[in-house]
Amino acid sequence: MKSFMELLFSLSFSEWMLMIQTTIMIIECRIRIIEFERKSAAIRSKENRHLSVHHFSNKR
């Protein structure tokens, strides 16, 4: 733990900024993946309901 703290304190400002930018980019990518998965699930749900309505209407 001590060596890790020494490493953090030895970083320059530009290295800190690079770490922060990388962390933000990773978080944004993860958020986009979650949003895409939610939208895909909603579309699949709508398609399944749409198909089931047509299925029942064809039996009449």
PDB file of N, CA, C, O and CB in Angstrom:
ATOM      1  N   MET A   1       0.830  -1.196   0.000  1.00  0.00           N
ATOM      2  CA  MET A   1       0.000   0.000   0.000  1.00  0.00           C
ATOM      3  C   MET A   1       0.871   1.255   0.000  1.00  0.00           C
ATOM      4  O   MET A   1       0.557   2.252  -0.651  1.00  0.00           O
ATOM      5  CB  MET A   1      -0.943   0.001   1.215  1.00  0.00           C
ATOM      6  N   LYS A   2       1.968   1.179   0.744  1.00  0.00           N
ATOM      7  CA  LYS A   2       2.861   2.340   0.820  1.00  0.00           C
ATOM      8  C   LYS A   2       3.471   2.648  -0.545  1.00  0.00           C
ATOM      9  O   LYS A   2       3.554   3.812  -0.938  1.00  0.00           O
ATOM     10  CB  LYS A   2       3.976   2.095   1.854  1.00  0.00           C
ATOM     11  N   SER A   3       3.894   1.620  -1.266  1.00  0.00           N
ATOM     12  CA  SER A   3       4.489   1.843  -2.586  1.00  0.00           C
ATOM     13  C   SER A   3       3.451   2.377  -3.576  1.00  0.00           C
ATOM     14  O   SER A   3       3.779   3.162  -4.466  1.00  0.00           O
ATOM     15  CB  SER A   3       5.106   0.540  -3.120  1.00  0.00           C
ATOM     16  N   PHE A   4       2.218   1.951  -3.417  1.00  0.00           N
ATOM     17  CA  PHE A   4       1.150   2.460  -4.277  1.00  0.00           C
ATOM     18  C   PHE A   4       0.942   3.957  -4.041  1.00  0.00           C
ATOM     19  O   PHE A   4       0.781   4.720  -4.994  1.00  0.00           O
ATOM     20  CB  PHE A   4      -0.164   1.689  -4.023  1.00  0.00           C
ATOM     21  N   MET A   5       0.946   4.370  -2.791  1.00  0.00           N
ATOM     22  CA  MET A   5       0.797   5.789  -2.466  1.00  0.00           C
ATOM     23  C   MET A   5       1.981   6.587  -2.995  1.00  0.00           C
ATOM     24  O   MET A   5       1.808   7.695  -3.502  1.00  0.00           O
ATOM     25  CB  MET A   5       0.662   5.985  -0.946  1.00  0.00           C
ATOM     26  N   GLU A   6       3.172   6.033  -2.881  1.00  0.00           N
ATOM     27  CA  GLU A   6       4.355   6.709  -3.423  1.00  0.00           C
ATOM     28  C   GLU A   6       4.239   6.867  -4.934  1.00  0.00           C
ATOM     29  O   GLU A   6       4.617   7.900  -5.487  1.00  0.00           O
ATOM     30  CB  GLU A   6       5.635   5.930  -3.068  1.00  0.00           C
ATOM     31  N   LEU A   7       3.726   5.859  -5.584  1.00  0.00           N
ATOM     32  CA  LEU A   7       3.528   5.927  -7.031  1.00  0.00           C
ATOM     33  C   LEU A   7       2.533   7.029  -7.389  1.00  0.00           C
ATOM     34  O   LEU A   7       2.765   7.803  -8.318  1.00  0.00           O
ATOM     35  CB  LEU A   7       3.040   4.571  -7.571  1.00  0.00           C
ATOM     36  N   LEU A   8       1.436   7.097  -6.658  1.00  0.00           N
ATOM     37  CA  LEU A   8       0.437   8.130  -6.927  1.00  0.00           C
ATOM     38  C   LEU A   8       1.007   9.532  -6.739  1.00  0.00           C
ATOM     39  O   LEU A   8       0.736  10.431  -7.535  1.00  0.00           O
ATOM     40  CB  LEU A   8      -0.772   7.939  -6.023  1.00  0.00           C
ATOM     41  N   PHE A   9       1.786   9.711  -5.696  1.00  0.00           N
ATOM     42  CA  PHE A   9       2.360  11.032  -5.433  1.00  0.00           C
ATOM     43  C   PHE A   9       3.454  11.395  -6.426  1.00  0.00           C
ATOM     44  O   PHE A   9       3.770  12.573  -6.594  1.00  0.00           O
ATOM     45  CB  PHE A   9       2.916  11.086  -4.026  1.00  0.00           C
ATOM     46  N   SER A  10       4.029  10.406  -7.081  1.00  0.00           N
ATOM     47  CA  SER A  10       5.110  10.684  -8.029  1.00  0.00           C
ATOM     48  C   SER A  10       4.595  11.034  -9.431  1.00  0.00           C
ATOM     49  O   SER A  10       5.379  11.436 -10.290  1.00  0.00           O
ATOM     50  CB  SER A  10       6.037   9.484  -8.113  1.00  0.00           C
ATOM     51  N   LEU A  11       3.303  10.886  -9.666  1.00  0.00           N
ATOM     52  CA  LEU A  11       2.755  11.178 -10.990  1.00  0.00           C
ATOM     53  C   LEU A  11       2.753  12.678 -11.268  1.00  0.00           C
ATOM     54  O   LEU A  11       2.530  13.499 -10.378  1.00  0.00           O
ATOM     55  CB  LEU A  11       1.334  10.620 -11.112  1.00  0.00           C
ATOM     56  N   SER A  12       3.003  13.002 -12.510  1.00  0.00           N
ATOM     57  CA  SER A  12       2.946  14.406 -12.919  1.00  0.00           C
ATOM     58  C   SER A  12       1.493  14.804 -13.186  1.00  0.00           C
ATOM     59  O   SER A  12       0.600  13.957 -13.216  1.00  0.00           O
ATOM     60  CB  SER A  12       3.824  14.652 -14.182  1.00  0.00           C
ATOM     61  N   PHE A  13       1.278  16.086 -13.377  1.00  0.00           N
ATOM     62  CA  PHE A  13      -0.071  16.591 -13.647  1.00  0.00           C
ATOM     63  C   PHE A  13      -0.641  15.977 -14.922  1.00  0.00           C
ATOM     64  O   PHE A  13      -1.805  15.577 -14.952  1.00  0.00           O
ATOM     65  CB  PHE A  13      -0.057  18.122 -13.760  1.00  0.00           C
ATOM     66  N   SER A  14       0.167  15.903 -15.967  1.00  0.00           N
ATOM     67  CA  SER A  14      -0.322  15.338 -17.237  1.00  0.00           C
ATOM     68  C   SER A  14      -0.668  13.853 -17.085  1.00  0.00           C
ATOM     69  O   SER A  14      -1.606  13.369 -17.717  1.00  0.00           O
ATOM     70  CB  SER A  14       0.736  15.521 -18.351  1.00  0.00           C
ATOM     71  N   GLU A  15       0.076  13.141 -16.262  1.00  0.00           N
ATOM     72  CA  GLU A  15      -0.240  11.725 -16.029  1.00  0.00           C
ATOM     73  C   GLU A  15      -1.550  11.589 -15.249  1.00  0.00           C
ATOM     74  O   GLU A  15      -2.347  10.690 -15.518  1.00  0.00           O
ATOM     75  CB  GLU A  15       0.913  11.028 -15.262  1.00  0.00           C
ATOM     76  N   TRP A  16      -1.769  12.484 -14.285  1.00  0.00           N
ATOM     77  CA  TRP A  16      -3.033  12.487 -13.551  1.00  0.00           C
ATOM     78  C   TRP A  16      -4.195  12.755 -14.498  1.00  0.00           C
ATOM     79  O   TRP A  16      -5.226  12.086 -14.435  1.00  0.00           O
ATOM     80  CB  TRP A  16      -3.006  13.538 -12.427  1.00  0.00           C
ATOM     81  N   MET A  17      -4.021  13.737 -15.374  1.00  0.00           N
ATOM     82  CA  MET A  17      -5.080  14.075 -16.324  1.00  0.00           C
ATOM     83  C   MET A  17      -5.368  12.902 -17.259  1.00  0.00           C
ATOM     84  O   MET A  17      -6.525  12.629 -17.580  1.00  0.00           O
ATOM     85  CB  MET A  17      -4.692  15.318 -17.139  1.00  0.00           C
ATOM     86  N   LEU A  18      -4.335  12.223 -17.684  1.00  0.00           N
ATOM     87  CA  LEU A  18      -4.514  11.059 -18.550  1.00  0.00           C
ATOM     88  C   LEU A  18      -5.283   9.958 -17.825  1.00  0.00           C
ATOM     89  O   LEU A  18      -6.171   9.331 -18.404  1.00  0.00           O
ATOM     90  CB  LEU A  18      -3.152  10.529 -19.027  1.00  0.00           C
ATOM     91  N   MET A  19      -4.946   9.725 -16.567  1.00  0.00           N
ATOM     92  CA  MET A  19      -5.669   8.718 -15.778  1.00  0.00           C
ATOM     93  C   MET A  19      -7.141   9.095 -15.621  1.00  0.00           C
ATOM     94  O   MET A  19      -8.023   8.245 -15.745  1.00  0.00           O
ATOM     95  CB  MET A  19      -5.019   8.553 -14.394  1.00  0.00           C
ATOM     96  N   ILE A  20      -7.396  10.363 -15.349  1.00  0.00           N
ATOM     97  CA  ILE A  20      -8.775  10.825 -15.168  1.00  0.00           C
ATOM     98  C   ILE A  20      -9.556  10.698 -16.469  1.00  0.00           C
ATOM     99  O   ILE A  20     -10.694  10.228 -16.467  1.00  0.00           O
ATOM    100  CB  ILE A  20      -8.800  12.285 -14.674  1.00  0.00           C
ATOM    101  N   GLN A  21      -8.954  11.110 -17.573  1.00  0.00           N
ATOM    102  CA  GLN A  21      -9.628  11.006 -18.872  1.00  0.00           C
ATOM    103  C   GLN A  21      -9.926   9.556 -19.229  1.00  0.00           C
ATOM    104  O   GLN A  21     -11.001   9.248 -19.742  1.00  0.00           O
ATOM    105  CB  GLN A  21      -8.774  11.646 -19.967  1.00  0.00           C
ATOM    106  N   THR A  22      -8.982   8.673 -18.959  1.00  0.00           N
ATOM    107  CA  THR A  22      -9.178   7.251 -19.249  1.00  0.00           C
ATOM    108  C   THR A  22     -10.311   6.681 -18.402  1.00  0.00           C
ATOM    109  O   THR A  22     -11.147   5.926 -18.898  1.00  0.00           O
ATOM    110  CB  THR A  22      -7.879   6.463 -18.997  1.00  0.00           C
ATOM    111  N   THR A  23     -10.334   7.045 -17.128  1.00  0.00           N
ATOM    112  CA  THR A  23     -11.394   6.574 -16.239  1.00  0.00           C
ATOM    113  C   THR A  23     -12.760   7.066 -16.704  1.00  0.00           C
ATOM    114  O   THR A  23     -13.724   6.301 -16.718  1.00  0.00           O
ATOM    115  CB  THR A  23     -11.130   7.036 -14.804  1.00  0.00           C
ATOM    116  N   ILE A  24     -12.846   8.331 -17.081  1.00  0.00           N
ATOM    117  CA  ILE A  24     -14.113   8.890 -17.567  1.00  0.00           C
ATOM    118  C   ILE A  24     -14.548   8.183 -18.847  1.00  0.00           C
ATOM    119  O   ILE A  24     -15.728   7.881 -19.019  1.00  0.00           O
ATOM    120  CB  ILE A  24     -13.980  10.411 -17.814  1.00  0.00           C
ATOM    121  N   MET A  25     -13.607   7.922 -19.738  1.00  0.00           N
ATOM    122  CA  MET A  25     -13.931   7.243 -20.990  1.00  0.00           C
ATOM    123  C   MET A  25     -14.475   5.836 -20.724  1.00  0.00           C
ATOM    124  O   MET A  25     -15.435   5.409 -21.366  1.00  0.00           O
ATOM    125  CB  MET A  25     -12.688   7.172 -21.897  1.00  0.00           C
ATOM    126  N   ILE A  26     -13.869   5.124 -19.789  1.00  0.00           N
ATOM    127  CA  ILE A  26     -14.330   3.775 -19.448  1.00  0.00           C
ATOM    128  C   ILE A  26     -15.748   3.832 -18.877  1.00  0.00           C
ATOM    129  O   ILE A  26     -16.594   3.010 -19.231  1.00  0.00           O
ATOM    130  CB  ILE A  26     -13.366   3.107 -18.432  1.00  0.00           C
ATOM    131  N   ILE A  27     -16.007   4.796 -17.999  1.00  0.00           N
ATOM    132  CA  ILE A  27     -17.341   4.938 -17.408  1.00  0.00           C
ATOM    133  C   ILE A  27     -18.373   5.277 -18.483  1.00  0.00           C
ATOM    134  O   ILE A  27     -19.467   4.713 -18.490  1.00  0.00           O
ATOM    135  CB  ILE A  27     -17.335   6.026 -16.313  1.00  0.00           C
ATOM    136  N   GLU A  28     -18.033   6.195 -19.391  1.00  0.00           N
ATOM    137  CA  GLU A  28     -18.961   6.553 -20.469  1.00  0.00           C
ATOM    138  C   GLU A  28     -19.260   5.363 -21.373  1.00  0.00           C
ATOM    139  O   GLU A  28     -20.404   5.164 -21.780  1.00  0.00           O
ATOM    140  CB  GLU A  28     -18.390   7.701 -21.298  1.00  0.00           C
ATOM    141  N   CYS A  29     -18.246   4.579 -21.685  1.00  0.00           N
ATOM    142  CA  CYS A  29     -18.462   3.390 -22.523  1.00  0.00           C
ATOM    143  C   CYS A  29     -19.379   2.401 -21.826  1.00  0.00           C
ATOM    144  O   CYS A  29     -20.261   1.819 -22.457  1.00  0.00           O
ATOM    145  CB  CYS A  29     -17.121   2.713 -22.865  1.00  0.00           C
ATOM    146  N   ARG A  30     -19.180   2.209 -20.540  1.00  0.00           N
ATOM    147  CA  ARG A  30     -20.022   1.279 -19.791  1.00  0.00           C
ATOM    148  C   ARG A  30     -21.469   1.767 -19.761  1.00  0.00           C
ATOM    149  O   ARG A  30     -22.399   0.969 -19.883  1.00  0.00           O
ATOM    150  CB  ARG A  30     -19.489   1.103 -18.357  1.00  0.00           C
ATOM    151  N   ILE A  31     -21.659   3.074 -19.599  1.00  0.00           N
ATOM    152  CA  ILE A  31     -23.012   3.642 -19.606  1.00  0.00           C
ATOM    153  C   ILE A  31     -23.669   3.431 -20.963  1.00  0.00           C
ATOM    154  O   ILE A  31     -24.851   3.092 -21.032  1.00  0.00           O
ATOM    155  CB  ILE A  31     -22.977   5.146 -19.260  1.00  0.00           C
ATOM    156  N   ARG A  32     -22.916   3.628 -22.043  1.00  0.00           N
ATOM    157  CA  ARG A  32     -23.468   3.410 -23.388  1.00  0.00           C
ATOM    158  C   ARG A  32     -23.867   1.956 -23.586  1.00  0.00           C
ATOM    159  O   ARG A  32     -24.901   1.672 -24.189  1.00  0.00           O
ATOM    160  CB  ARG A  32     -22.452   3.824 -24.463  1.00  0.00           C
ATOM    161  N   ILE A  33     -23.057   1.038 -23.085  1.00  0.00           N
ATOM    162  CA  ILE A  33     -23.380  -0.388 -23.204  1.00  0.00           C
ATOM    163  C   ILE A  33     -24.675  -0.693 -22.459  1.00  0.00           C
ATOM    164  O   ILE A  33     -25.536  -1.404 -22.976  1.00  0.00           O
ATOM    165  CB  ILE A  33     -22.222  -1.263 -22.656  1.00  0.00           C
ATOM    166  N   ILE A  34     -24.817  -0.160 -21.250  1.00  0.00           N
ATOM    167  CA  ILE A  34     -26.029  -0.393 -20.461  1.00  0.00           C
ATOM    168  C   ILE A  34     -27.247   0.183 -21.177  1.00  0.00           C
ATOM    169  O   ILE A  34     -28.290  -0.468 -21.246  1.00  0.00           O
ATOM    170  CB  ILE A  34     -25.891   0.230 -19.053  1.00  0.00           C
ATOM    171  N   GLU A  35     -27.123   1.409 -21.714  1.00  0.00           N
ATOM    172  CA  GLU A  35     -28.241   2.019 -22.443  1.00  0.00           C
ATOM    173  C   GLU A  35     -28.604   1.203 -23.678  1.00  0.00           C
ATOM    174  O   GLU A  35     -29.785   1.017 -23.972  1.00  0.00           O
ATOM    175  CB  GLU A  35     -27.893   3.456 -22.850  1.00  0.00           C
ATOM    176  N   PHE A  36     -27.602   0.716 -24.403  1.00  0.00           N
ATOM    177  CA  PHE A  36     -27.855  -0.099 -25.592  1.00  0.00           C
ATOM    178  C   PHE A  36     -28.575  -1.388 -25.216  1.00  0.00           C
ATOM    179  O   PHE A  36     -29.508  -1.801 -25.904  1.00  0.00           O
ATOM    180  CB  PHE A  36     -26.537  -0.419 -26.319  1.00  0.00           C
ATOM    181  N   GLU A  37     -28.143  -2.030 -24.118  1.00  0.00           N
ATOM    182  CA  GLU A  37     -28.792  -3.266 -23.684  1.00  0.00           C
ATOM    183  C   GLU A  37     -30.244  -3.012 -23.291  1.00  0.00           C
ATOM    184  O   GLU A  37     -31.118  -3.825 -23.590  1.00  0.00           O
ATOM    185  CB  GLU A  37     -28.029  -3.886 -22.508  1.00  0.00           C
ATOM    186  N   ARG A  38     -30.505  -1.890 -22.626  1.00  0.00           N
ATOM    187  CA  ARG A  38     -31.887  -1.563 -22.242  1.00  0.00           C
ATOM    188  C   ARG A  38     -32.750  -1.315 -23.471  1.00  0.00           C
ATOM    189  O   ARG A  38     -33.878  -1.801 -23.549  1.00  0.00           O
ATOM    190  CB  ARG A  38     -31.916  -0.329 -21.323  1.00  0.00           C
ATOM    191  N   LYS A  39     -32.220  -0.552 -24.438  1.00  0.00           N
ATOM    192  CA  LYS A  39     -32.980  -0.276 -25.657  1.00  0.00           C
ATOM    193  C   LYS A  39     -33.238  -1.561 -26.429  1.00  0.00           C
ATOM    194  O   LYS A  39     -34.335  -1.756 -26.953  1.00  0.00           O
ATOM    195  CB  LYS A  39     -32.235   0.734 -26.543  1.00  0.00           C
ATOM    196  N   SER A  40     -32.251  -2.433 -26.505  1.00  0.00           N
ATOM    197  CA  SER A  40     -32.419  -3.702 -27.212  1.00  0.00           C
ATOM    198  C   SER A  40     -33.481  -4.555 -26.533  1.00  0.00           C
ATOM    199  O   SER A  40     -34.303  -5.179 -27.206  1.00  0.00           O
ATOM    200  CB  SER A  40     -31.088  -4.466 -27.279  1.00  0.00           C
ATOM    201  N   ALA A  41     -33.468  -4.584 -25.212  1.00  0.00           N
ATOM    202  CA  ALA A  41     -34.469  -5.360 -24.482  1.00  0.00           C
ATOM    203  C   ALA A  41     -35.862  -4.787 -24.707  1.00  0.00           C
ATOM    204  O   ALA A  41     -36.824  -5.541 -24.853  1.00  0.00           O
ATOM    205  CB  ALA A  41     -34.143  -5.388 -22.983  1.00  0.00           C
ATOM    206  N   ALA A  42     -35.980  -3.464 -24.735  1.00  0.00           N
ATOM    207  CA  ALA A  42     -37.286  -2.833 -24.964  1.00  0.00           C
ATOM    208  C   ALA A  42     -37.781  -3.130 -26.373  1.00  0.00           C
ATOM    209  O   ALA A  42     -38.967  -3.401 -26.565  1.00  0.00           O
ATOM    210  CB  ALA A  42     -37.201  -1.308 -24.741  1.00  0.00           C
ATOM    211  N   ILE A  43     -36.898  -3.084 -27.352  1.00  0.00           N
ATOM    212  CA  ILE A  43     -37.284  -3.376 -28.738  1.00  0.00           C
ATOM    213  C   ILE A  43     -37.722  -4.831 -28.869  1.00  0.00           C
ATOM    214  O   ILE A  43     -38.727  -5.124 -29.516  1.00  0.00           O
ATOM    215  CB  ILE A  43     -36.113  -3.080 -29.707  1.00  0.00           C
ATOM    216  N   ARG A  44     -36.968  -5.742 -28.256  1.00  0.00           N
ATOM    217  CA  ARG A  44     -37.347  -7.163 -28.309  1.00  0.00           C
ATOM    218  C   ARG A  44     -38.699  -7.383 -27.647  1.00  0.00           C
ATOM    219  O   ARG A  44     -39.516  -8.162 -28.137  1.00  0.00           O
ATOM    220  CB  ARG A  44     -36.276  -8.039 -27.626  1.00  0.00           C
ATOM    221  N   SER A  45     -38.932  -6.698 -26.539  1.00  0.00           N
ATOM    222  CA  SER A  45     -40.211  -6.837 -25.840  1.00  0.00           C
ATOM    223  C   SER A  45     -41.358  -6.352 -26.720  1.00  0.00           C
ATOM    224  O   SER A  45     -42.401  -7.001 -26.804  1.00  0.00           O
ATOM    225  CB  SER A  45     -40.191  -6.056 -24.513  1.00  0.00           C
ATOM    226  N   LYS A  46     -41.159  -5.204 -27.377  1.00  0.00           N
ATOM    227  CA  LYS A  46     -42.199  -4.680 -28.270  1.00  0.00           C
ATOM    228  C   LYS A  46     -42.426  -5.623 -29.443  1.00  0.00           C
ATOM    229  O   LYS A  46     -43.570  -5.847 -29.840  1.00  0.00           O
ATOM    230  CB  LYS A  46     -41.817  -3.280 -28.783  1.00  0.00           C
ATOM    231  N   GLU A  47     -41.353  -6.178 -30.003  1.00  0.00           N
ATOM    232  CA  GLU A  47     -41.491  -7.108 -31.130  1.00  0.00           C
ATOM    233  C   GLU A  47     -42.242  -8.358 -30.702  1.00  0.00           C
ATOM    234  O   GLU A  47     -43.081  -8.861 -31.449  1.00  0.00           O
ATOM    235  CB  GLU A  47     -40.110  -7.487 -31.696  1.00  0.00           C
ATOM    236  N   ASN A  48     -41.955  -8.862 -29.521  1.00  0.00           N
ATOM    237  CA  ASN A  48     -42.648 -10.060 -29.040  1.00  0.00           C
ATOM    238  C   ASN A  48     -44.131  -9.787 -28.840  1.00  0.00           C
ATOM    239  O   ASN A  48     -44.966 -10.623 -29.185  1.00  0.00           O
ATOM    240  CB  ASN A  48     -42.024 -10.552 -27.729  1.00  0.00           C
ATOM    241  N   ARG A  49     -44.466  -8.625 -28.286  1.00  0.00           N
ATOM    242  CA  ARG A  49     -45.881  -8.279 -28.120  1.00  0.00           C
ATOM    243  C   ARG A  49     -46.544  -8.101 -29.474  1.00  0.00           C
ATOM    244  O   ARG A  49     -47.684  -8.522 -29.671  1.00  0.00           O
ATOM    245  CB  ARG A  49     -46.035  -6.999 -27.281  1.00  0.00           C
ATOM    246  N   HIS A  50     -45.838  -7.482 -30.403  1.00  0.00           N
ATOM    247  CA  HIS A  50     -46.372  -7.253 -31.748  1.00  0.00           C
ATOM    248  C   HIS A  50     -46.653  -8.588 -32.438  1.00  0.00           C
ATOM    249  O   HIS A  50     -47.695  -8.759 -33.069  1.00  0.00           O
ATOM    250  CB  HIS A  50     -45.385  -6.406 -32.591  1.00  0.00           C
ATOM    251  N   LEU A  51     -45.726  -9.524 -32.315  1.00  0.00           N
ATOM    252  CA  LEU A  51     -45.918 -10.835 -32.931  1.00  0.00           C
ATOM    253  C   LEU A  51     -47.068 -11.585 -32.279  1.00  0.00           C
ATOM    254  O   LEU A  51     -47.842 -12.246 -32.970  1.00  0.00           O
ATOM    255  CB  LEU A  51     -44.638 -11.660 -32.838  1.00  0.00           C
ATOM    256  N   SER A  52     -47.190 -11.492 -30.968  1.00  0.00           N
ATOM    257  CA  SER A  52     -48.260 -12.226 -30.302  1.00  0.00           C
ATOM    258  C   SER A  52     -49.630 -11.662 -30.678  1.00  0.00           C
ATOM    259  O   SER A  52     -50.594 -12.420 -30.782  1.00  0.00           O
ATOM    260  CB  SER A  52     -48.069 -12.182 -28.782  1.00  0.00           C
ATOM    261  N   VAL A  53     -49.736 -10.358 -30.881  1.00  0.00           N
ATOM    262  CA  VAL A  53     -51.008  -9.765 -31.301  1.00  0.00           C
ATOM    263  C   VAL A  53     -51.385 -10.288 -32.675  1.00  0.00           C
ATOM    264  O   VAL A  53     -52.539 -10.652 -32.899  1.00  0.00           O
ATOM    265  CB  VAL A  53     -50.923  -8.218 -31.314  1.00  0.00           C
ATOM    266  N   HIS A  54     -50.440 -10.332 -33.594  1.00  0.00           N
ATOM    267  CA  HIS A  54     -50.727 -10.850 -34.930  1.00  0.00           C
ATOM    268  C   HIS A  54     -51.068 -12.336 -34.875  1.00  0.00           C
ATOM    269  O   HIS A  54     -51.913 -12.818 -35.629  1.00  0.00           O
ATOM    270  CB  HIS A  54     -49.532 -10.615 -35.863  1.00  0.00           C
ATOM    271  N   HIS A  55     -50.409 -13.045 -33.986  1.00  0.00           N
ATOM    272  CA  HIS A  55     -50.679 -14.471 -33.858  1.00  0.00           C
ATOM    273  C   HIS A  55     -52.131 -14.699 -33.428  1.00  0.00           C
ATOM    274  O   HIS A  55     -52.814 -15.553 -33.992  1.00  0.00           O
ATOM    275  CB  HIS A  55     -49.706 -15.118 -32.848  1.00  0.00           C
ATOM    276  N   PHE A  56     -52.606 -13.946 -32.436  1.00  0.00           N
ATOM    277  CA  PHE A  56     -53.970 -14.110 -31.970  1.00  0.00           C
ATOM    278  C   PHE A  56     -54.976 -13.612 -32.999  1.00  0.00           C
ATOM    279  O   PHE A  56     -56.046 -14.204 -33.146  1.00  0.00           O
ATOM    280  CB  PHE A  56     -54.164 -13.381 -30.656  1.00  0.00           C
ATOM    281  N   SER A  57     -54.658 -12.542 -33.712  1.00  0.00           N
ATOM    282  CA  SER A  57     -55.612 -12.013 -34.681  1.00  0.00           C
ATOM    283  C   SER A  57     -55.763 -12.960 -35.874  1.00  0.00           C
ATOM    284  O   SER A  57     -56.819 -12.972 -36.507  1.00  0.00           O
ATOM    285  CB  SER A  57     -55.171 -10.622 -35.160  1.00  0.00           C
ATOM    286  N   ASN A  58     -54.753 -13.741 -36.195  1.00  0.00           N
ATOM    287  CA  ASN A  58     -54.845 -14.682 -37.303  1.00  0.00           C
ATOM    288  C   ASN A  58     -55.740 -15.874 -36.961  1.00  0.00           C
ATOM    289  O   ASN A  58     -56.282 -16.513 -37.864  1.00  0.00           O
ATOM    290  CB  ASN A  58     -53.457 -15.168 -37.690  1.00  0.00           C
ATOM    291  N   LYS A  59     -55.899 -16.178 -35.689  1.00  0.00           N
ATOM    292  CA  LYS A  59     -56.726 -17.319 -35.291  1.00  0.00           C
ATOM    293  C   LYS A  59     -58.214 -17.007 -35.381  1.00  0.00           C
ATOM    294  O   LYS A  59     -59.028 -17.928 -35.430  1.00  0.00           O
ATOM    295  CB  LYS A  59     -56.379 -17.747 -33.879  1.00  0.00           C
ATOM    296  N   ARG A  60     -58.581 -15.751 -35.405  1.00  0.00           N
ATOM    297  CA  ARG A  60     -60.007 -15.389 -35.405  1.00  0.00           C
ATOM    298  C   ARG A  60     -60.684 -15.732 -36.660  1.00  0.00           C
ATOM    299  O   ARG A  60     -61.882 -15.485 -36.802  1.00  0.00           O
ATOM    300  CB  ARG A  60     -60.186 -13.956 -35.155  1.00  0.00           C
TER     301      ARG A  60
END
